[in-house]
Amino acid sequence: MKKEFRRFLEHGTYMTIILVLIPGFVYFELCVVLPNVSEAWSLSYFVHYFCAIFLLQNIIGNMIYGMFTNTSIKEKYLEPDIKSNWTLCSVCECLRPPRAWHCNSCDICILKRDHHCTFFACCIGYFNHRYFMYFTLYIFIAMVYAFYYNVIYMSQFVKWNHGLIILKCIFPLLSFVIDFGNESFYIMVIDINVIVGAFTGFLFIYHFNNLSQGKVTPERKVNNNDSYDMGWKRNLVEVFGCRWYWTWVSPFIKSPLPGNGIKWDNEHKNE
C-alpha cells in the first residue's frame, strides 16, 4: 500500500507539472509573445501558429500513446518451452524472454524494458519506445523555438540594471521576493525554457545513441554488449517501425514494428 501511494504521489506530481506547464506555455507563447513579435494575421503569424499546432499535437499525442500502449508481458503468449536465454521472474512467477526486466513500479515484467518513465507513469519498452523518443525530441524543439522568441520579446522590457538581470537569471525564485514584477516572470519563463530544453535534449541524445547501437539502458552497463546491434537502419526500424522515415510527422501514423518483443535475431546484420 505504501509503494502504491508513493507511486501515485510521484506520478501525480510530475503529471501535474506537465498538465500545468504545457497549457501555460501554449497560452503565453500564442497569446502574449506571438502578437508582439509578428504582425497579427500576417503570413508569419499563421506560420508560427502552424508550427505551434504541429509541435503541440506531437507532444500531447506521443505522451498519450506512450502512456496507454501496453508493452508488458501481460496478455502476451510466452512459449512454455524452457530456453537457455530466458530467465525466471520470481515476482511474476513466469519465464520471461531476453531483454525483459521486472519493474517494481509497474509490478510486472516489461518487454525490452529501457526504463521507468515518471512522466508517462509507465515503463518504456518495446512497443512505446518510439513515442518516448518523439516526446522528448519535440519538447526540446519547442523549448528552443520558444526560447528564441521569448528572448526577443523579453528584450523589450528587461533592463541591464548594473548586472542585476544576471543575478535574477541565476536565482529566479529569489527575484520574486526581492523585486517581483513582470520582469521576474519573464526571466522565470526563460529559465524554464533552458532547464526543460537542456533536460529533454540530453534525454533524446542519450537514448538515441543507445537505440542506434541496438541497446537499451540496462544493456549499457554490460561492456561491449552488441548482441542486438543489427546496423543503424535495422536498429531504427526496431524502435520506429517499418515506416520510420514518416513517424516524425505524427504519432497517429501507423508504423508496425518488425518483431514482437519476445523473439530476437541476434545475428549481426550491419548495413
N, C-alpha and C positions, 0 to 999 in steps of 0.2 A: 504493500500500500504506500509505503514511504517512497519507494522508487517511482511508482506511477505518479505520485504527487509532484515529485521533483522533476520528472519528465514533463508533466503538464505545465508546471511553473516556468521551466526553461523554454519550452517551445512557445508558450503563450507570450512570454516577454519578447522573444525575437519576432514572432508573427505580428505582435502589436507594433513593434518598431517599423516593420515593413509596411503594414497597413496604414500607418500614420505618415511615414516618410514619402512613399510613392504618391499618394494623392496630394500631399503638401507640396512636393516638388513640382508636380504637374500644374497645380494651380499657380504657384509662384512664377514658374517659367513662362506659362502661356498667358497669364492674366496680368502679371506685373512686369516681367522683364521684356517679353516679346514686343509689346506696344511701344516700348522705349528704345528698342534697337532696330526696329523695322517699321516702315510706314504701314498703317492699317490697310488691309485688303489689297496690298501690292503683291507682285509675284513672289518676292522673297518671303513675304508674310505667309503665303499659302505653302511655300516650300518648307518653311520651318514647322508649320502645322502638320504637314505630311510626315516629316521626319519624326516629330514627336509621337504621332499616332503609330508609326511603324515601330519605334523603339518600345512604346508602351505595350502594344499587343504582343511583342516578343517577350518582354519581361514578365508580364502577367500570364501569358499563355504558357510559356515554358515552366513557370513556377507551378501552375495548376496541373499541367501534365506530369511534371516531376513528382508532385505530391501524391497524385492518385493513380500512378502507374505501378502495378504490383510487380516487384522484382524479387520477391522472396520465393522460397520453395513451396509455399502454400498453394495447393491445388495443382501442383506440378507432378507429373508422373516420373518417379525416380525408379530406375531399373533395380530389381531386387538382388541381382547378382552382385556378390562382393567383388570389388575391383581393387587392385593394388594401390591406385592413386586416389581412392575415395577414403574419406575419414568419417569417424563416428562422432556425432554431436550428442553429448551426454544430456543436454538440456532438451533438445527436440526429440531425442531418442530415435534417431534415424541416421542412415548413411547419407552423407552429403557429397556432391560432386566436387571435382577440383575447382579451386578459386572461390568456393562458397565458404563464408565465415558466419559465425553466430553473432548477432548484435544484441547486447544486453538491453539497449533502449527499446528496440523493436521487439525483443524477446522471440526472435525467430532467425533461422539461417537465411542469408541473402545471397542470391546467385551473383557471382563475380562482384563481391562486395568491395567497394572502394573506400567509403567512409560513411559515417552517420552525419547527415546534414541537418543542423538545427533549424535552419530557415525553412527547409522543406518538411520538417518534422518526420522525416523518414530516412532510410538509408539510400545511398546512391549505389546502384548495382547495374546489372546487365541491361535491363530494359528502360531505365530512366537516366542513364549516364548522359545521353545526348541533351536532354532538357537542362540538366545542371550546367553543362558546358556553355550553352547558349544563354542561360540565365545570367551567369557571371560575365560573359562577354558583353551582352547588351547593357547591363548595368554599368560596366566600365565605360563603354562608348557613350552612354547617356551622361555619365558624370563628366567626362572630358568635354563633351559638347556643351553641357550646361555651364561648366567652369569658364569656358572661353567667353560666353556671352554674359555671364554673371560678373566677370571682371570688367567688361566694357560698361555694363550697367552701373556697377558699384563705383567706378571711377568718376561718375558724375556727382557723387555725394561724399565719398570718403576723402578726408584731408590728411596730409602727411603729419601735421601737428608735432613736429620735432621728434619723429620716430615712434610716437605713441601707437601708431597703427600696427607696427610690428609686434609690440607687446600684446595688443589686442588679438592679433592672429595666433600668437603662441598660447595665450590664456583667454580664449573666447568667453568662457563661463564667468571669469573674473570681471570681464568688461561689462557684463550685465549688472554687476553690483556697483562697480565704480562709476561707470558712465553709460547708463542704459539709454538706448535710443535706436533709431533706425540703422545707424552705422554699425552698432553692435550686432544687430540682427543680420545685416548683410554679411558681416565678417563670419558669423556663425554658419551661414549658408555656404560660404566659400570653403570653410574648414571641413564641413561635411562632404562637400564635393571632393576635396583632396583625400580625406580619410577613406571614404567609401570607394572612390576610384582606385586608390592605391591597393586597398584590400582585395577588391574583386579582380583587379588586373593581375595581382600576384597569384590569386587562386586559379585564374584561367591559364596563365603561363605555366604554372606548376603542373596542373592536371593535363594540359595539352601536351606537355613534354612527356608525361607518363604514358598517355594513350598513343602517342606517336611511336613509342617504343614497345607497345603492346603490353603495358604493365598497369596494375592498379596500385594504390598507395601501399598496402601491406607488402607487396612484392618488391618494393624499392628497398626494403630492409635486407633483402637477400642479394648479396653482391653477385654481379654478372648473371642475374636471373633473366634470361631472354628466351625462356621456353615457349612463350606465346607470341614472340615477335615474328610477324609474317610479312614484314615490309610496311613502309609508311602508308601505302594505299589500302592494303588489306586491314591494317590497324584502324584506319579511319572508318572503313566500312563496318567494322565490328562495333563501332560506337554510334556512328551517324546513319548507318543503313546503306542499302544499295543506291539510294538517290541522295547520297551525302552532299553532292555539289548543289542541291536545291534546298536542303534543310535549313540553311541560314535565313531563308526568306520568311518562313513562318513555322511555328510548332504544329500547325494544322496539316502540313504536308506529310503525307504518309511515306515512310521510308523503311520498309521491312528489314530487320536485321538478318544476317546470314545464318545465324545459329539459334540455339535455344537456351544458352547459358549453362547447359549441362554437359554436353559433349564438346570436346575441344580438339582441334587439329594442331598438334604440337610440332609438326614439321616446319622447317624454315622455308619460307617462300618469298624471299627478298626479291623485289622487283626493281 
